[in-house]
Each structure stands twice: as C-alpha cells, then as structure tokens.
Amino acid sequence: MTISQIFNIANLFVLPFWALMILLPNWKVTQRIMASYLPFVVLAGVYLYFFINSVTPENAQDFSNLELANIARLFADEKVAATGWVHYLVMDLFVGRWIYWEGQKTGVWTIHSLALCLFAGPMGLLSHICTEWISKKFFPKFQENKAVTVAEQQISSTKS
C-alpha cells in the first residue's frame, strides 16, 4: 500500500467518529464508541509508521533544528507532510472527543465547536471554551439541571 493510499484511508477513517459526535451525540452507540481509545491507537499507529518512514539521514538535521525554514523544507517531503497531517487528525479527533464528553457531562451545546474542531482544531477548542463560559455565565440553572440528569443516567446505567 502506498503512502497516498494510507493517507486517504486515514482521512476517511476519522469521518464516522466526527459524524457520530456531531449528528448523533446522545445515541448509546456513539457514547460507547467514543468511550474507546481504539480509534486513537489505530491513528497513532499510522502516525508512527509515517514518522519512522519519513526520518532520513538527510532530513534528520532539520528535525533537530526546528526553525521555520527547516520545517518548511521538511513539509515539502510527501512523507513528512503525511506524517504531519495524520498528527493533526489524531489530535483534532482527541480534542473533539474531549469537547464531546464535556458537552455530554455539562449539557453545553457542542455541535458548532465539533464542526470547527473537525476543520480547524484550535478554533473548535476555543469555540467550546467560549461556549462553556457563556453557558455558565448566562444559563447556570440549565447547567445544574443537566448535571443532575447526567448523574441520574449514569446511576441507571450502572444498575442495568
């Protein structure tokens, strides 16, 4: 399998997780899937494979001397670019999962933050932090009610 094929598969691999968190956040299957670290293990494995195959004696110097010009030179290499992109996929999905679980726990609306995180990870994180702050500041009663509901759901799920 070529690096391009693995790269394409990695891009497609993350989409079902994002779709579940954004479109079906309260579905028990979504909650069960997002409770697992398996997607991150798979993506981290792809990252490790790409990383090992992208370090060469020629570019090792650039890896050890992190200046902007060296980084630009590194990312001109297709293997290094694929490695960097899979890094983004793993980390954005991990942050998206955190946003998802925070929304499940607190009742803070997360759809917009998850969508932003999918396309621009740090913007999604910032969006969620702002949304959570606004929710706590202006809708504190909703926060309390959601926390009670989540606690009740957890108690009932442990009984069954």
Rosetta constraint file for C-alpha pairs under 8 A:
AtomPair CA 1 CA 5 HARMONIC 6.29 0.50
AtomPair CA 1 CA 6 HARMONIC 6.86 0.50
AtomPair CA 2 CA 6 HARMONIC 6.37 0.50
AtomPair CA 3 CA 7 HARMONIC 5.94 0.50
AtomPair CA 3 CA 50 HARMONIC 7.97 0.50
AtomPair CA 3 CA 79 HARMONIC 7.18 0.50
AtomPair CA 3 CA 82 HARMONIC 7.67 0.50
AtomPair CA 4 CA 8 HARMONIC 6.13 0.50
AtomPair CA 5 CA 9 HARMONIC 6.18 0.50
AtomPair CA 6 CA 10 HARMONIC 6.09 0.50
AtomPair CA 6 CA 46 HARMONIC 7.97 0.50
AtomPair CA 7 CA 11 HARMONIC 6.34 0.50
AtomPair CA 7 CA 82 HARMONIC 6.36 0.50
AtomPair CA 7 CA 86 HARMONIC 7.56 0.50
AtomPair CA 8 CA 12 HARMONIC 6.37 0.50
AtomPair CA 9 CA 13 HARMONIC 5.86 0.50
AtomPair CA 10 CA 14 HARMONIC 6.73 0.50
AtomPair CA 10 CA 43 HARMONIC 7.15 0.50
AtomPair CA 10 CA 46 HARMONIC 7.78 0.50
AtomPair CA 10 CA 86 HARMONIC 7.11 0.50
AtomPair CA 10 CA 89 HARMONIC 7.99 0.50
AtomPair CA 11 CA 15 HARMONIC 7.22 0.50
AtomPair CA 11 CA 86 HARMONIC 7.99 0.50
AtomPair CA 11 CA 89 HARMONIC 7.48 0.50
AtomPair CA 12 CA 16 HARMONIC 7.89 0.50
AtomPair CA 14 CA 18 HARMONIC 6.56 0.50
AtomPair CA 14 CA 39 HARMONIC 7.99 0.50
AtomPair CA 14 CA 89 HARMONIC 7.33 0.50
AtomPair CA 14 CA 93 HARMONIC 7.35 0.50
AtomPair CA 15 CA 19 HARMONIC 6.07 0.50
AtomPair CA 16 CA 20 HARMONIC 6.08 0.50
AtomPair CA 17 CA 21 HARMONIC 6.28 0.50
AtomPair CA 17 CA 34 HARMONIC 7.55 0.50
AtomPair CA 18 CA 22 HARMONIC 6.05 0.50
AtomPair CA 18 CA 93 HARMONIC 7.60 0.50
AtomPair CA 18 CA 96 HARMONIC 7.89 0.50
AtomPair CA 18 CA 114 HARMONIC 7.65 0.50
AtomPair CA 18 CA 118 HARMONIC 7.16 0.50
AtomPair CA 19 CA 23 HARMONIC 5.56 0.50
AtomPair CA 19 CA 24 HARMONIC 7.38 0.50
AtomPair CA 20 CA 24 HARMONIC 4.95 0.50
AtomPair CA 20 CA 25 HARMONIC 6.15 0.50
AtomPair CA 20 CA 30 HARMONIC 5.73 0.50
AtomPair CA 21 CA 25 HARMONIC 4.69 0.50
AtomPair CA 21 CA 30 HARMONIC 6.74 0.50
AtomPair CA 21 CA 97 HARMONIC 7.81 0.50
AtomPair CA 21 CA 100 HARMONIC 6.45 0.50
AtomPair CA 21 CA 114 HARMONIC 7.65 0.50
AtomPair CA 22 CA 110 HARMONIC 7.84 0.50
AtomPair CA 22 CA 111 HARMONIC 5.40 0.50
AtomPair CA 22 CA 114 HARMONIC 6.55 0.50
AtomPair CA 22 CA 115 HARMONIC 7.21 0.50
AtomPair CA 24 CA 30 HARMONIC 6.77 0.50
AtomPair CA 25 CA 30 HARMONIC 6.29 0.50
AtomPair CA 25 CA 31 HARMONIC 7.28 0.50
AtomPair CA 25 CA 100 HARMONIC 7.64 0.50
AtomPair CA 25 CA 104 HARMONIC 7.91 0.50
AtomPair CA 26 CA 30 HARMONIC 6.99 0.50
AtomPair CA 26 CA 31 HARMONIC 6.96 0.50
AtomPair CA 26 CA 104 HARMONIC 7.75 0.50
AtomPair CA 27 CA 31 HARMONIC 6.45 0.50
AtomPair CA 28 CA 32 HARMONIC 6.12 0.50
AtomPair CA 29 CA 33 HARMONIC 6.07 0.50
AtomPair CA 30 CA 34 HARMONIC 5.96 0.50
AtomPair CA 31 CA 35 HARMONIC 6.07 0.50
AtomPair CA 32 CA 36 HARMONIC 6.95 0.50
AtomPair CA 34 CA 97 HARMONIC 6.78 0.50
AtomPair CA 37 CA 41 HARMONIC 6.36 0.50
AtomPair CA 38 CA 42 HARMONIC 6.23 0.50
AtomPair CA 39 CA 43 HARMONIC 6.24 0.50
AtomPair CA 40 CA 44 HARMONIC 5.76 0.50
AtomPair CA 40 CA 90 HARMONIC 6.28 0.50
AtomPair CA 40 CA 94 HARMONIC 7.40 0.50
AtomPair CA 41 CA 45 HARMONIC 6.04 0.50
AtomPair CA 42 CA 46 HARMONIC 6.44 0.50
AtomPair CA 43 CA 47 HARMONIC 6.12 0.50
AtomPair CA 43 CA 86 HARMONIC 7.18 0.50
AtomPair CA 43 CA 89 HARMONIC 7.83 0.50
AtomPair CA 43 CA 90 HARMONIC 6.01 0.50
AtomPair CA 44 CA 48 HARMONIC 6.02 0.50
AtomPair CA 44 CA 87 HARMONIC 7.92 0.50
AtomPair CA 44 CA 90 HARMONIC 6.82 0.50
AtomPair CA 45 CA 49 HARMONIC 6.18 0.50
AtomPair CA 46 CA 50 HARMONIC 6.19 0.50
AtomPair CA 46 CA 86 HARMONIC 7.45 0.50
AtomPair CA 47 CA 51 HARMONIC 5.93 0.50
AtomPair CA 47 CA 83 HARMONIC 5.78 0.50
AtomPair CA 47 CA 86 HARMONIC 5.79 0.50
AtomPair CA 47 CA 87 HARMONIC 6.38 0.50
AtomPair CA 48 CA 52 HARMONIC 6.05 0.50
AtomPair CA 49 CA 53 HARMONIC 6.25 0.50
AtomPair CA 50 CA 54 HARMONIC 5.95 0.50
AtomPair CA 50 CA 79 HARMONIC 6.59 0.50
AtomPair CA 50 CA 80 HARMONIC 7.48 0.50
AtomPair CA 50 CA 82 HARMONIC 7.00 0.50
AtomPair CA 50 CA 83 HARMONIC 5.15 0.50
AtomPair CA 51 CA 55 HARMONIC 6.44 0.50
AtomPair CA 51 CA 79 HARMONIC 7.95 0.50
AtomPair CA 51 CA 80 HARMONIC 7.20 0.50
AtomPair CA 51 CA 83 HARMONIC 5.71 0.50
AtomPair CA 53 CA 79 HARMONIC 7.17 0.50
AtomPair CA 54 CA 79 HARMONIC 5.15 0.50
AtomPair CA 54 CA 80 HARMONIC 5.35 0.50
AtomPair CA 54 CA 83 HARMONIC 7.47 0.50
AtomPair CA 55 CA 59 HARMONIC 6.39 0.50
AtomPair CA 55 CA 60 HARMONIC 6.10 0.50
AtomPair CA 55 CA 80 HARMONIC 7.89 0.50
AtomPair CA 56 CA 60 HARMONIC 5.83 0.50
AtomPair CA 57 CA 61 HARMONIC 7.56 0.50
AtomPair CA 59 CA 63 HARMONIC 6.44 0.50
AtomPair CA 59 CA 74 HARMONIC 6.92 0.50
AtomPair CA 60 CA 64 HARMONIC 6.31 0.50
AtomPair CA 61 CA 65 HARMONIC 6.22 0.50
AtomPair CA 62 CA 66 HARMONIC 6.46 0.50
AtomPair CA 62 CA 67 HARMONIC 8.00 0.50
AtomPair CA 62 CA 70 HARMONIC 5.20 0.50
AtomPair CA 62 CA 71 HARMONIC 7.00 0.50
AtomPair CA 62 CA 73 HARMONIC 7.97 0.50
AtomPair CA 62 CA 74 HARMONIC 6.95 0.50
AtomPair CA 63 CA 70 HARMONIC 7.64 0.50
AtomPair CA 63 CA 71 HARMONIC 7.65 0.50
AtomPair CA 63 CA 74 HARMONIC 7.78 0.50
AtomPair CA 65 CA 70 HARMONIC 7.19 0.50
AtomPair CA 66 CA 70 HARMONIC 6.33 0.50
AtomPair CA 66 CA 71 HARMONIC 6.47 0.50
AtomPair CA 67 CA 71 HARMONIC 6.24 0.50
AtomPair CA 68 CA 72 HARMONIC 6.14 0.50
AtomPair CA 69 CA 73 HARMONIC 6.22 0.50
AtomPair CA 70 CA 74 HARMONIC 6.11 0.50
AtomPair CA 71 CA 75 HARMONIC 6.19 0.50
AtomPair CA 72 CA 76 HARMONIC 6.43 0.50
AtomPair CA 73 CA 77 HARMONIC 7.36 0.50
AtomPair CA 74 CA 80 HARMONIC 6.24 0.50
AtomPair CA 74 CA 81 HARMONIC 7.69 0.50
AtomPair CA 75 CA 80 HARMONIC 5.47 0.50
AtomPair CA 75 CA 81 HARMONIC 4.84 0.50
AtomPair CA 75 CA 84 HARMONIC 7.91 0.50
AtomPair CA 76 CA 80 HARMONIC 7.54 0.50
AtomPair CA 76 CA 81 HARMONIC 6.90 0.50
AtomPair CA 77 CA 81 HARMONIC 6.18 0.50
AtomPair CA 78 CA 82 HARMONIC 6.13 0.50
AtomPair CA 79 CA 83 HARMONIC 6.20 0.50
AtomPair CA 80 CA 84 HARMONIC 6.15 0.50
AtomPair CA 81 CA 85 HARMONIC 6.10 0.50
AtomPair CA 82 CA 86 HARMONIC 6.17 0.50
AtomPair CA 83 CA 87 HARMONIC 6.22 0.50
AtomPair CA 84 CA 88 HARMONIC 6.45 0.50
AtomPair CA 85 CA 89 HARMONIC 6.31 0.50
AtomPair CA 86 CA 90 HARMONIC 6.15 0.50
AtomPair CA 87 CA 91 HARMONIC 6.17 0.50
AtomPair CA 88 CA 92 HARMONIC 5.71 0.50
AtomPair CA 89 CA 93 HARMONIC 6.00 0.50
AtomPair CA 90 CA 94 HARMONIC 6.11 0.50
AtomPair CA 91 CA 95 HARMONIC 6.12 0.50
AtomPair CA 92 CA 96 HARMONIC 5.92 0.50
AtomPair CA 92 CA 117 HARMONIC 6.26 0.50
AtomPair CA 92 CA 118 HARMONIC 6.55 0.50
AtomPair CA 92 CA 120 HARMONIC 7.97 0.50
AtomPair CA 92 CA 121 HARMONIC 5.09 0.50
AtomPair CA 93 CA 97 HARMONIC 6.01 0.50
AtomPair CA 93 CA 117 HARMONIC 7.88 0.50
AtomPair CA 93 CA 118 HARMONIC 7.24 0.50
AtomPair CA 94 CA 98 HARMONIC 6.35 0.50
AtomPair CA 95 CA 99 HARMONIC 6.24 0.50
AtomPair CA 95 CA 117 HARMONIC 7.60 0.50
AtomPair CA 95 CA 121 HARMONIC 7.43 0.50
AtomPair CA 95 CA 125 HARMONIC 7.12 0.50
AtomPair CA 96 CA 100 HARMONIC 6.06 0.50
AtomPair CA 96 CA 114 HARMONIC 5.76 0.50
AtomPair CA 96 CA 117 HARMONIC 6.09 0.50
AtomPair CA 96 CA 118 HARMONIC 7.31 0.50
AtomPair CA 96 CA 121 HARMONIC 7.81 0.50
AtomPair CA 96 CA 124 HARMONIC 7.82 0.50
AtomPair CA 96 CA 125 HARMONIC 7.81 0.50
AtomPair CA 97 CA 101 HARMONIC 6.18 0.50
AtomPair CA 98 CA 102 HARMONIC 6.11 0.50
AtomPair CA 99 CA 103 HARMONIC 6.15 0.50
AtomPair CA 99 CA 110 HARMONIC 6.92 0.50
AtomPair CA 99 CA 113 HARMONIC 7.63 0.50
AtomPair CA 99 CA 114 HARMONIC 7.06 0.50
AtomPair CA 99 CA 125 HARMONIC 7.36 0.50
AtomPair CA 99 CA 128 HARMONIC 6.81 0.50
AtomPair CA 100 CA 104 HARMONIC 6.25 0.50
AtomPair CA 100 CA 110 HARMONIC 6.62 0.50
AtomPair CA 100 CA 114 HARMONIC 7.36 0.50
AtomPair CA 101 CA 105 HARMONIC 6.13 0.50
AtomPair CA 102 CA 106 HARMONIC 5.99 0.50
AtomPair CA 102 CA 107 HARMONIC 7.82 0.50
AtomPair CA 102 CA 108 HARMONIC 7.49 0.50
AtomPair CA 103 CA 107 HARMONIC 5.04 0.50
AtomPair CA 103 CA 108 HARMONIC 4.76 0.50
AtomPair CA 103 CA 109 HARMONIC 6.18 0.50
AtomPair CA 103 CA 110 HARMONIC 5.91 0.50
AtomPair CA 104 CA 108 HARMONIC 7.54 0.50
AtomPair CA 104 CA 150 HARMONIC 7.62 0.50
AtomPair CA 105 CA 146 HARMONIC 7.57 0.50
AtomPair CA 105 CA 147 HARMONIC 6.48 0.50
AtomPair CA 105 CA 150 HARMONIC 6.19 0.50
AtomPair CA 106 CA 143 HARMONIC 6.00 0.50
AtomPair CA 106 CA 146 HARMONIC 5.94 0.50
AtomPair CA 106 CA 147 HARMONIC 5.69 0.50
AtomPair CA 106 CA 150 HARMONIC 7.87 0.50
AtomPair CA 107 CA 142 HARMONIC 7.75 0.50
AtomPair CA 107 CA 143 HARMONIC 6.42 0.50
AtomPair CA 107 CA 146 HARMONIC 5.43 0.50
AtomPair CA 107 CA 147 HARMONIC 7.41 0.50
AtomPair CA 108 CA 131 HARMONIC 7.24 0.50
AtomPair CA 108 CA 132 HARMONIC 6.05 0.50
AtomPair CA 108 CA 135 HARMONIC 6.70 0.50
AtomPair CA 108 CA 143 HARMONIC 7.58 0.50
AtomPair CA 109 CA 131 HARMONIC 7.51 0.50
AtomPair CA 110 CA 114 HARMONIC 5.94 0.50
AtomPair CA 110 CA 128 HARMONIC 6.73 0.50
AtomPair CA 111 CA 115 HARMONIC 6.16 0.50
AtomPair CA 112 CA 116 HARMONIC 6.17 0.50
AtomPair CA 112 CA 124 HARMONIC 7.66 0.50
AtomPair CA 112 CA 127 HARMONIC 7.76 0.50
AtomPair CA 113 CA 117 HARMONIC 5.97 0.50
AtomPair CA 113 CA 123 HARMONIC 7.76 0.50
AtomPair CA 113 CA 124 HARMONIC 4.44 0.50
AtomPair CA 113 CA 125 HARMONIC 6.70 0.50
AtomPair CA 113 CA 127 HARMONIC 5.32 0.50
AtomPair CA 113 CA 128 HARMONIC 5.28 0.50
AtomPair CA 114 CA 118 HARMONIC 6.10 0.50
AtomPair CA 114 CA 124 HARMONIC 5.99 0.50
AtomPair CA 115 CA 119 HARMONIC 6.62 0.50
AtomPair CA 115 CA 124 HARMONIC 7.08 0.50
AtomPair CA 116 CA 120 HARMONIC 5.53 0.50
AtomPair CA 116 CA 121 HARMONIC 6.55 0.50
AtomPair CA 116 CA 123 HARMONIC 6.06 0.50
AtomPair CA 116 CA 124 HARMONIC 4.38 0.50
AtomPair CA 116 CA 127 HARMONIC 7.78 0.50
AtomPair CA 117 CA 121 HARMONIC 3.82 0.50
AtomPair CA 117 CA 122 HARMONIC 6.54 0.50
AtomPair CA 117 CA 123 HARMONIC 6.24 0.50
AtomPair CA 117 CA 124 HARMONIC 3.84 0.50
AtomPair CA 117 CA 125 HARMONIC 6.46 0.50
AtomPair CA 118 CA 124 HARMONIC 7.53 0.50
AtomPair CA 120 CA 124 HARMONIC 6.46 0.50
AtomPair CA 121 CA 125 HARMONIC 6.39 0.50
AtomPair CA 122 CA 126 HARMONIC 6.13 0.50
AtomPair CA 123 CA 127 HARMONIC 5.96 0.50
AtomPair CA 124 CA 128 HARMONIC 6.16 0.50
AtomPair CA 125 CA 129 HARMONIC 6.26 0.50
AtomPair CA 126 CA 130 HARMONIC 6.17 0.50
AtomPair CA 127 CA 131 HARMONIC 5.99 0.50
AtomPair CA 128 CA 132 HARMONIC 5.93 0.50
AtomPair CA 129 CA 133 HARMONIC 6.19 0.50
AtomPair CA 130 CA 134 HARMONIC 6.13 0.50
AtomPair CA 131 CA 135 HARMONIC 6.01 0.50
AtomPair CA 132 CA 136 HARMONIC 6.15 0.50
AtomPair CA 133 CA 137 HARMONIC 6.00 0.50
AtomPair CA 134 CA 138 HARMONIC 5.84 0.50
AtomPair CA 134 CA 139 HARMONIC 7.59 0.50
AtomPair CA 135 CA 139 HARMONIC 5.02 0.50
AtomPair CA 135 CA 140 HARMONIC 6.70 0.50
AtomPair CA 135 CA 143 HARMONIC 7.45 0.50
AtomPair CA 136 CA 140 HARMONIC 4.90 0.50
AtomPair CA 136 CA 143 HARMONIC 6.74 0.50
AtomPair CA 139 CA 143 HARMONIC 6.72 0.50
AtomPair CA 140 CA 144 HARMONIC 6.46 0.50
AtomPair CA 141 CA 145 HARMONIC 6.24 0.50
AtomPair CA 142 CA 146 HARMONIC 6.09 0.50
AtomPair CA 143 CA 147 HARMONIC 6.20 0.50
AtomPair CA 144 CA 148 HARMONIC 6.42 0.50
AtomPair CA 145 CA 149 HARMONIC 6.29 0.50
AtomPair CA 146 CA 150 HARMONIC 6.08 0.50
AtomPair CA 147 CA 151 HARMONIC 6.16 0.50
AtomPair CA 148 CA 152 HARMONIC 6.17 0.50
AtomPair CA 149 CA 153 HARMONIC 6.22 0.50
AtomPair CA 150 CA 154 HARMONIC 6.24 0.50
AtomPair CA 151 CA 155 HARMONIC 6.26 0.50
AtomPair CA 152 CA 156 HARMONIC 6.19 0.50
AtomPair CA 153 CA 157 HARMONIC 6.05 0.50
AtomPair CA 154 CA 158 HARMONIC 6.26 0.50
AtomPair CA 155 CA 159 HARMONIC 6.48 0.50
AtomPair CA 156 CA 160 HARMONIC 6.58 0.50
